[in-house]
C-alpha cells in the first residue's frame, strides 16, 4: 500500500508540474497595478557602481540626449515629426521606463474612472524628491484596431490627457513632461493586436538633473 501511495503522489506531482509548464505566460507574469513606490523604483536612474566613472563617449551621448530633450520642452504633441518620435523611441530603449495600462473611455481621451488610482500613483511618483527634477516622456499607444491616422491622433490626445492630469492635480512642471503618440505602431502584444495591454502609456525618464 505504501508503495502504491508513493507512486500515486509522484504522478500527482508530475501532473501539477506539467500544468504549470503549459500555463500561458500572461497568466504567470500577471502582476498587481504598480504602487507609487514601484513606479519610483522603475524610473529612478541607476546609480554608478563605486569606482566606476562615465566614459567620455557616454558623457557625450548623455549631453546629446539632454540637448535633444531640451528641444522637446513645451512642444505640442502634434508638432513632433516622425523622425523626432523615432529618436525619442531610440532614447527610451536605454532609459528607465515603465508601462502603465491606463484605461480610457471607448474611442476617447477621457481617463476612465477605474484608471484614476494608477494615474494618482504616477503623480505621486513623479513628485517624489528622487524624481522631481527629472524629465519624462509620456508615450501614448493604442491597440491595433482601427486606422493608422485615427489611432495616431488618439494616442496623442491620450498622452496629453495624462500630462494635463499630472500638471493640474500634482503640480508636475509642464516642461518636465514631453508627450508623444505612436498609435498602433508599437504593439506590446503583436500576437494579439486587440489585447488590452497594447492600450497603454509608457513613461520614460529621459533626463535627470
Long-range contacts (C-beta under 8 A, 24 or more apart in sequence): 33-101, 33-117, 33-118, 33-121, 34-98, 34-100, 34-118, 34-121, 35-121, 36-120, 36-121, 36-122, 36-124, 36-125, 36-128, 37-125, 38-98, 38-121, 39-98, 39-100, 39-121, 39-122, 39-125, 39-203, 40-125, 40-128, 40-130, 40-131, 42-96, 42-97, 42-98, 43-96, 43-97, 43-98, 43-125, 43-126, 43-131, 43-134, 43-136, 43-203, 43-205, 44-96, 44-130, 44-131, 44-205, 45-96, 45-134, 45-205, 45-208, 46-96, 65-91, 65-206, 65-207, 66-207, 69-135, 69-178, 69-206, 69-207, 72-178, 73-135, 73-175, 73-178, 74-174, 74-175, 75-178, 77-156, 77-159, 77-160, 77-179, 77-180, 77-181, 78-156, 80-180, 84-180, 85-180, 85-181, 85-182, 88-137, 88-139, 88-178, 88-180, 88-204, 88-206, 89-139, 89-182, 89-186, 91-137, 91-204, 91-206, 92-137, 92-139, 92-202, 92-204, 92-206, 95-204, 95-205, 95-206, 96-204, 96-205, 97-202, 97-203, 97-204, 97-205, 98-202, 98-203, 99-188, 99-197, 99-200, 99-201, 99-202, 99-203, 100-200, 100-201, 100-202, 100-203, 101-196, 101-197, 101-199, 101-200, 102-158, 102-162, 102-200, 102-201, 103-196, 103-199, 104-158, 104-161, 104-199, 107-154, 109-154, 109-157, 109-158, 109-160, 109-161, 110-161, 111-161, 111-162, 111-165, 119-162, 119-165, 119-166, 120-169, 122-162, 122-166, 122-203, 123-165, 123-166, 123-169, 123-170, 123-172, 124-170, 126-166, 126-170, 126-172, 126-176, 127-170, 127-171, 127-172, 131-205, 133-176, 133-208, 133-209, 134-176, 134-205, 134-207, 134-208, 134-209, 135-175, 135-176, 135-177, 135-178, 135-205, 135-206, 135-207, 135-208, 136-176, 136-177, 136-178, 136-203, 136-204, 136-205, 136-206, 137-178, 137-179, 137-180, 137-202, 137-203, 137-204, 137-206, 138-162, 138-163, 138-177, 138-178, 138-179, 138-180, 138-201, 138-202, 138-203, 139-179, 139-180, 139-181, 139-182, 139-201, 139-202, 139-203, 139-204, 140-179, 140-180, 140-181, 140-182, 140-201, 141-181, 141-182, 141-183, 141-184, 141-186, 141-187, 141-188, 141-198, 141-199, 141-200, 141-201, 141-202, 142-183, 142-184, 142-198, 142-199, 143-184, 143-187, 143-193, 143-194, 143-195, 143-196, 143-198, 143-199, 144-184, 144-187, 144-193, 144-194, 144-198, 145-184, 145-193, 145-194, 146-184, 148-183, 148-184, 151-183, 151-184, 152-181, 152-182, 152-183, 153-181, 154-181, 154-183, 155-181, 155-182, 155-183, 156-180, 156-181, 157-181, 158-201, 159-201, 162-201, 178-206
